[in-house]
Amino acid sequence: MTRQDSVALVTGASSGIGEATAHALAERGVDVALAARREDRLATIAADVESAFDVGTLVVPTDIRDEAAVREMVETTVEAFGRLDVLVNNAGVGVGGDVERTTSEQYRLMMETNVDGAFFATRAAVPHLRETRGNLVFVGSFAGQYPRPGNPIYAATKWWLRGFAHSVEGQLGPDGIGVSVVNPTEVRTEFGSEGGEPFEERFEPGEVTEPEEVADAVAFAATQESSTVHEIDLYRRDKFEGW
């Protein structure tokens, strides 16, 4: 998957893990389509990637919750580059908190983004990944493996994502498609900004995982040519202190 004509589509690419993943894949010679809602931000990142790594980029403004828009996102990418080798399902949000105080709007935002968006993108991409024997990478979470009392709805979406990914792995493996899940703990990104203080402001540099660390794991999984990286857990080293 390190061929110079490889093409990756990254959702949630306007900041954080998605932005870092676009750079990490481009560094490996992969052309990158960047999808998110903030078109101006995507354009800036695309220009930076092109100038730094001499690869092709494509800006695909997309609301991952919109089924038709997601379908168009994939088709636009394939039309522009002629193929699709990698889909990185990265877009996700975490809002609300305990069950009693989580609003219906917050619940729907998490479900529609983290669950529906990943399904829509996966479904649209699979026929093209089958043609290239490509890779499908899901950005999961520590919260998708262990209980997260602080936000059970967000945790449930990541449990769903992980279960979906591994079931799809079993289904699509015989077709030559690799499916991987990367599970980070807290990452210093804009995560949490929808409902409060973002992690990039809450934590100091070096205090928790940086986006580039997660991106390296995603890129490693995404550039496998014949094997599948089943799952990567990327935890800060003191995560289990006091357990």
C-alpha positions in Angstrom: 0.0 0.0 0.0 3.0 2.3 -0.3 2.6 2.6 -4.1 2.9 6.1 -5.3 -0.6 6.0 -6.8 -2.3 5.1 -3.6 -5.2 7.3 -2.5 -6.6 7.8 1.0 -9.8 9.5 2.2 -9.7 10.9 5.7 -12.9 12.0 7.5 -12.7 14.6 10.3 -9.6 15.9 8.5 -9.9 19.6 9.5 -8.0 19.3 12.8 -6.4 17.0 15.4 -6.0 13.3 14.5 -7.5 13.7 11.0 -5.1 16.6 10.1 -2.1 14.7 11.5 -3.2 11.6 9.6 -3.3 13.4 6.3 0.3 14.5 6.9 1.4 11.0 8.0 -0.1 9.4 4.9 1.3 12.0 2.6 4.7 11.6 4.0 4.4 8.0 2.9 3.6 9.1 -0.7 -0.1 8.7 -0.5 -2.5 11.1 -2.2 -5.1 12.4 0.3 -8.7 13.5 0.1 -9.6 15.5 3.2 -13.3 15.6 4.4 -14.9 17.6 7.1 -17.4 20.5 7.3 -14.8 23.4 7.5 -13.9 24.0 3.9 -11.5 26.9 4.5 -9.6 24.9 7.1 -9.4 21.9 4.8 -8.0 24.1 2.0 -5.2 25.3 4.3 -4.3 21.9 5.4 -4.3 20.6 1.8 -2.0 23.3 0.7 0.4 22.5 3.5 0.4 18.8 2.7 1.0 19.4 -1.0 3.9 21.8 -0.4 5.5 19.5 2.2 5.2 16.2 0.5 4.6 16.7 -3.2 1.4 14.6 -3.3 -2.0 15.2 -4.7 -4.8 16.4 -2.4 -8.5 17.0 -2.7 -10.8 19.0 -0.4 -14.2 17.4 0.0 -16.4 19.5 2.3 -18.8 17.0 3.9 -21.2 16.6 6.8 -20.6 13.0 7.7 -24.1 12.8 9.1 -25.6 13.4 5.7 -26.0 10.1 3.8 -26.2 11.6 0.4 -23.2 13.9 1.1 -21.1 11.0 2.3 -21.9 9.0 -0.9 -20.9 12.0 -3.0 -17.7 12.4 -0.9 -16.5 8.9 -1.9 -17.6 9.2 -5.5 -15.9 12.6 -5.8 -12.7 11.2 -4.5 -12.7 8.2 -6.9 -13.5 10.5 -9.8 -10.6 12.8 -9.0 -8.0 10.1 -8.4 -9.4 7.1 -10.3 -9.2 4.8 -7.3 -9.5 4.5 -3.5 -7.1 2.5 -1.4 -7.7 3.7 2.1 -10.7 5.0 4.1 -9.9 6.5 7.6 -13.1 6.8 9.6 -11.9 9.4 12.0 -14.8 11.9 12.4 -16.3 11.9 15.8 -17.7 14.0 18.6 -18.1 13.7 22.4 -20.7 15.9 24.1 -22.8 15.7 27.2 -22.0 13.7 30.2 -24.2 11.7 32.6 -27.3 10.1 31.3 -29.8 12.4 33.1 -28.2 15.6 31.8 -27.4 14.5 28.2 -30.0 16.2 25.9 -31.7 14.4 23.1 -29.8 16.8 20.7 -26.5 15.8 22.2 -27.4 12.1 22.0 -28.4 12.4 18.3 -25.2 14.4 17.5 -23.0 11.6 18.8 -25.0 8.8 17.3 -25.3 10.4 13.9 -21.6 11.4 13.7 -19.8 8.5 15.4 -22.1 5.7 14.3 -24.2 6.7 11.3 -21.3 8.6 9.6 -18.9 5.7 9.9 -21.5 3.3 8.5 -22.4 5.6 5.6 -18.7 6.1 4.7 -17.8 2.4 5.0 -20.7 1.3 2.9 -19.9 3.8 0.1 -16.2 3.0 0.2 -16.3 -0.9 0.3 -16.8 -1.5 -3.5 -13.8 0.7 -4.3 -11.6 -0.8 -1.6 -12.5 -4.2 -2.9 -11.1 -3.2 -6.3 -7.8 -2.1 -4.8 -7.6 -4.6 -2.0 -7.3 -1.6 0.2 -7.5 -0.8 3.9 -10.3 0.5 6.1 -9.2 2.1 9.4 -11.4 3.1 12.2 -10.3 5.6 14.9 -11.8 4.1 18.0 -11.1 4.9 21.7 -10.1 3.6 25.0 -13.8 4.4 25.8 -14.8 1.6 23.4 -13.0 -1.0 25.5 -13.7 0.0 29.1 -16.6 1.7 30.9 -16.6 5.4 30.8 -18.8 6.7 33.6 -18.2 10.3 32.6 -19.9 9.9 29.2 -21.7 6.6 28.6 -23.3 7.7 25.4 -20.0 8.5 23.8 -18.5 5.3 25.1 -21.4 3.3 23.6 -20.8 4.8 20.2 -17.2 3.7 20.3 -18.1 0.2 21.5 -20.4 0.1 18.5 -17.7 1.3 16.2 -15.3 -1.4 17.4 -17.8 -4.2 17.1 -18.8 -3.0 13.7 -15.2 -2.8 12.5 -14.2 -6.2 13.6 -17.4 -7.8 12.2 -16.7 -6.0 8.9 -13.2 -7.3 9.1 -14.5 -10.9 9.2 -16.9 -10.2 6.3 -14.5 -8.4 4.0 -11.2 -10.2 4.8 -11.8 -12.8 2.1 -12.2 -10.0 -0.4 -8.7 -8.8 0.4 -9.7 -5.7 2.4 -7.8 -5.0 5.6 -9.8 -3.6 8.5 -8.1 -2.0 11.6 -9.1 -0.2 14.7 -6.8 2.3 16.5 -7.8 3.0 20.1 -6.2 6.1 21.7 -6.8 7.5 25.2 -7.0 11.2 25.7 -5.5 13.1 22.7 -4.6 16.8 22.7 -7.1 17.9 20.1 -10.3 20.0 19.7 -12.2 17.0 21.1 -14.7 18.2 23.8 -15.1 21.7 22.3 -18.7 21.1 21.4 -19.7 21.0 25.1 -16.9 22.6 27.1 -13.1 22.9 27.2 -11.3 21.1 24.4 -8.6 18.7 25.3 -5.9 20.8 23.6 -6.5 23.5 26.2 -7.2 21.1 29.1 -3.9 19.3 28.8 -0.4 20.6 28.5 1.9 19.4 25.7 3.3 16.0 26.7 0.7 15.4 29.3 -1.5 13.1 27.1 -1.2 11.6 23.7 -0.5 13.9 20.8 -2.4 13.7 17.4 0.8 12.8 15.6 1.3 9.7 17.7 -2.2 8.4 16.8 -1.6 9.4 13.1 1.5 7.3 12.9 -0.5 4.3 14.2 -3.3 4.9 11.7 -0.8 5.3 8.8 1.0 2.1 9.8 -2.3 0.2 9.7 -3.4 1.9 6.5 -0.3 1.1 4.5 -0.3 -2.7 5.0 -0.2 -4.4 1.7 -1.2 -8.0 2.6 -1.7 -8.3 6.3 -4.3 -6.8 8.6 -3.5 -4.8 11.7 -6.4 -6.0 13.7 -6.2 -3.5 16.5 -3.7 -1.0 18.0 -4.2 0.4 21.6 -2.3 3.6 22.0 -2.4 4.6 25.7 -0.4 7.2 27.6 2.0 5.4 29.8 0.4 6.3 33.1 -3.2 5.5 32.0 -3.6 2.7 34.5 -2.0 4.3 37.5 -4.1 3.8 40.5 -6.4 1.2 38.9 
